[in-house]
Amino acid sequence: MESGRHCTLCPRRCGADRSVRMGYCGAGDAIRLARAMPHFWEEPCISGSRGSGTIFFSGCTLRCVFCQNRAISTENFGKEITPLRFRQICFELKAAGVHNINLVTPDAYARLIVPVLEEIKAELALPIVINCGGYLSPEQVELLGRIADVWLPDFKYADGALAARLSGAGDYPEVALSAIREMVDRAGKPTFDRDGMLQKGVLVRHLVLPGERKNSIAAIERLAKTFAPDEILLSLMAQYTPNGAEGAPNRRITTFEYRSVMEAVEAAGFEGYCQSPDSARREYTPEFGLQGVEKTI
């Protein structure tokens, strides 16, 4: 945020005084969480056998009409907590035996949470995962890079017009690709422990959207032009589930759409994960409640 509390942290540069009103992202001047729990449905190198210590933050700098987490991304579901409570939650997840601390859409809260995590990182002794939509400013990457071990960004679009229509962010391709480049430069090539858990590096996710396979193929090609095959991991996702929102695609992807994008991934030479099409089921859409964040200090 700039002086005067007018927030210009994210690429939206909305200028909101977050002590008075929420920014475009839906965040105010306190940490707001929707859920904290061990999560078993991330990629195998993130969830492993004991789960990923996942903390869902309320709000998002994107407004994707197809979002599965609309309750927290655009409907302000969540509960405000203190920095002390945030610290406690991290250690409660560690005590549950998780492989890492997985921060989901933390970018709007970077100035609030980074000082806490810097203070406890050594004692926590777990990889910290930044799980985000990829639409980050250089300032956000710099801040979160102070505590990040693993980056888990989306690269949703190569088509700016599609990004504008579905996420209200026509500059998404350039902003996200620049952010991911900086993430890779900071984290280095993917490294794993003896159990195959990702300890450092960048795992880029791409969700195939119905009717938009050309965007997906172009997105994979842009990643291939920007990164060597060993610089990133790639997770190709098939889980698109219609949510009934106006403007969102109203069907699941077809086998042809998914296979054609898989061919682009194979041609690019990226290692990673290809999600099974049977993941496009309601069970994979999280239910949000205040489990793990009921108490405040």
Order of alpha helices (4+ residues) and beta strands (2+ residues): beta-alpha-beta-alpha-beta-alpha-beta-alpha-beta-alpha-beta-alpha-alpha-beta-beta-alpha-beta-alpha-beta
